[in-house]
Amino acid sequence: MSKFPKKLVERIETREAKNNLRILPVRNDLVDFSSNDYLGFASDVGLRDRVNSFLGNKPFFKNGATGSRLLSGNHPLYHQLEQFLAKYHGYEDAVVFNSGYDANIGLFSSVPQRGDVVLYDELVHASIRDGIRMGNAKAYKYRHNDLEDLQNRIKRIRNTLKNLEIYVVTESVFSMDGDSPDIRELIRFCNRHSLHLIVDEAHAIGVFGKGLVPKIGGQHQVFASVITFGKALGSHGAAILGSTSLKNYLINFSNSLIYTTGLSPHAVATILMAYEHLQSPEGIKSQERLLENIDYFNSRIEKLKLREMFLKSDSAIQIAIIPGAEQVKRCAQNLRATGYDAKPILSPTVPEGKERLRLCLHAYNLQSDMDQLLHVISKAKDG
């Protein structure tokens, strides 16, 4: 085996020195305040049995997809799922990808062309940034949820560049802050200025029904929405929702779709059954419990006078800012010692000095556990 490159060793050592070296966690039996399984679907035995029953009599069932979707991997369940997604979410068409990361790099690396411009919220997910870097368009960030800054950037761009397409990118629920833009106003703004709006709905689907874009009836006013199935739906994969023209384009030019093995029939069936479960009385109750828990958690933040510590969020993602890698990691360790699993988020995922606990609320979390969780976190506020 060759010697490990010195430059790579130095990068790891730098991370260690800053106390922000990542390691893969070991599964535990702590109370879950860290996973994206907002509705508890990932561990739902009834959902698992429904998937097995659904697949039991399918003649095309195989353990794997056997190839990319353009070769042998486009089994009939793909067509069924994409038709369902378009109808359920209210878009013209849908194309399924293997993950949210694959969907975003496939979309942003292939759609914006040389000479076009992408304007992205400064807090968008790393997968969006990576996709943009892989493409040929120029890209500029704008201040978080700041329409005035976005408008100023558009004016400067159009004063210097002509005959270009401008894509605006945001998330409906931001993964590291838990907040949301004013989707309705952003859609109006983009339509007024002839901009192509792309919204990543990964953390909204299932938490806020069909997503925040469908909630205001904006499906046909956005260029595309990205949805994922590995969060509230408790499964795996993603889809890009938009026009049939966009789907046809992605099938021809999106490398992360073209050059990868497809999802297995079991994986696609799990997504279909998760949506069926989402619409069942039990699934509806899970969504209601989650929203009740979000309201309760926010009320406790106010009562315990922790609002200055927490970012404002009406989503399942709640953020406690605890500056300093050592301090936030110590708070997470104290939570683990008390029986709760909450993850510290460190630089470079967030800026230095903005380290935080990322708390994920679930339909299955108890109010007593939320109370105890906040009690431990309050001690970090007091030093």
Buried (B, 14 or more C-beta within 10 A) or exposed (E): EEEEEEEEEEEEEEBEEBBBEEEEEEEEEBBBBBBBBBBBBBEBEEBBEBBEEBBEEEEEBEEEBBEBBEEEBBBEBBEEBBEBBBEBBBBBBBBBBBBBBBBBBBBBBBBBEEEBBBBBBEBBBEBBBBBBEBBEBBBBBBBBBBBEBBBEBBEEBEEEEEEBBBBBBBBBBBBBBBBBBEBBEBBBBBEEBEBBBBBBBBBBBBBBBBBBBBBEEBBEBBBBBBBBBBBBBBBBBBBBBBBEEBBEBBBEEBEBBBEBBBBBBBBBBBBBBBBBBBEBEEBEEBBEBBBEBBEBBBEBBEEBEBEEBBBEBBBBBBBBBBEEBEBBBBBBEBBBEBBBBBBBBBBEBBEEEBBBBBBBBBBBBEEEBBEBBBEBBBEBBEE
